[in-house]
Amino acid sequence: MSAPYPETPDGRYFVAKGRLWRKSDPHLPEEERQAAVNDLMAARRAVRDARDGDARHAARQRVDAAKRRLGERGPVWWNDDAPDETRKAPWNTSYADWWNALTTEEKAKGNPQR
């Protein structure tokens, strides 16, 4: 089974909606990763079910906290001083050569508009 989205060769990002999104820290212990994923899913449900702005704000803060625990936000989890290129179009980053080498079908998985 192929990956649903293109993933950068270094495993740091995947491409969705034409943007790079940081992947979870692969060095997290499985138990810790699963707990953070469970918290993230619960927080996303809380955002969906929020009855007012205060509840929505609190739920979004929980989403952010879980994503930080996973390494998807906040300080990068790699240690080679490479910059964080989250939310950038891959063709405008250090991944441009990789992106340009993908097939049209592979690119379409990560960028349906392009």
C-alpha positions in Angstrom: 0.0 0.0 0.0 1.4 3.4 -1.0 1.5 6.4 1.4 -1.6 8.6 1.1 0.6 11.7 0.8 4.1 12.2 -0.6 6.7 12.1 2.1 10.1 13.9 1.9 13.1 11.6 1.6 14.3 12.5 5.1 11.0 11.6 6.7 10.4 15.0 8.2 7.4 16.1 6.2 4.5 15.0 4.2 2.7 17.1 1.5 -1.0 17.8 1.8 -2.9 20.7 0.1 0.3 21.7 -1.5 2.1 22.4 1.7 4.8 20.7 3.8 3.5 19.4 7.2 5.9 18.2 9.9 5.5 14.6 10.8 5.6 13.2 14.3 8.9 12.6 16.0 9.9 9.0 15.0 12.0 8.7 18.2 9.0 9.0 20.5 8.4 5.8 22.5 5.2 4.1 21.2 3.3 4.5 24.5 4.0 8.2 24.6 3.1 8.7 20.9 -0.1 6.8 21.3 -1.1 8.8 24.4 -0.5 12.0 22.5 -2.5 10.8 19.5 -5.4 9.9 21.8 -5.3 13.3 23.4 -5.1 14.9 19.9 -8.2 13.1 18.7 -10.1 13.9 21.9 -9.1 17.6 21.5 -10.2 17.6 17.9 -13.6 16.2 18.9 -13.8 18.9 21.6 -13.2 21.6 18.9 -15.9 20.1 16.8 -18.4 19.9 19.7 -17.5 23.3 21.3 -20.6 25.3 22.2 -19.0 28.7 22.4 -15.8 30.6 21.7 -14.2 29.9 25.1 -14.7 26.2 24.8 -13.4 26.2 21.2 -10.3 28.2 22.3 -9.6 25.8 25.2 -10.0 22.8 22.8 -7.7 24.4 20.3 -5.1 24.9 23.0 -5.4 21.1 23.8 -4.9 20.3 20.0 -1.8 22.5 20.0 -0.4 20.9 23.2 -0.9 17.4 21.7 0.8 18.3 18.4 3.7 19.8 20.4 4.0 16.5 22.3 4.1 14.7 19.0 6.8 17.0 17.6 4.6 18.3 14.9 4.8 21.9 16.3 7.2 23.8 18.4 11.0 23.0 18.3 12.0 20.7 15.5 12.9 17.1 16.5 15.9 16.8 14.3 19.3 18.1 15.3 21.2 19.0 12.1 20.2 22.7 12.2 17.9 22.3 9.1 15.2 25.0 9.3 11.5 24.2 9.8 9.8 24.5 6.5 6.3 23.6 7.7 3.4 25.2 5.7 5.7 26.1 2.8 5.1 24.9 -0.7 7.6 22.1 -1.4 8.6 23.6 -4.8 9.7 26.8 -2.9 11.9 25.0 -0.3 15.0 22.9 -0.1 12.8 20.1 -1.2 12.1 21.6 -4.6 14.3 19.1 -6.5 12.6 16.2 -4.8 9.2 17.6 -5.5 10.0 18.3 -9.2 11.2 14.7 -9.6 7.9 13.2 -8.4 5.5 11.9 -11.0 2.3 13.8 -11.8 0.3 11.1 -9.9 2.6 11.4 -6.8 2.2 15.2 -6.8 -1.5 15.0 -7.1 -1.7 13.0 -3.9 -0.2 16.0 -2.0 -1.6 18.8 -4.1 -4.9 18.2 -5.9 -5.1 21.8 -7.2 -1.7 21.7 -9.0 
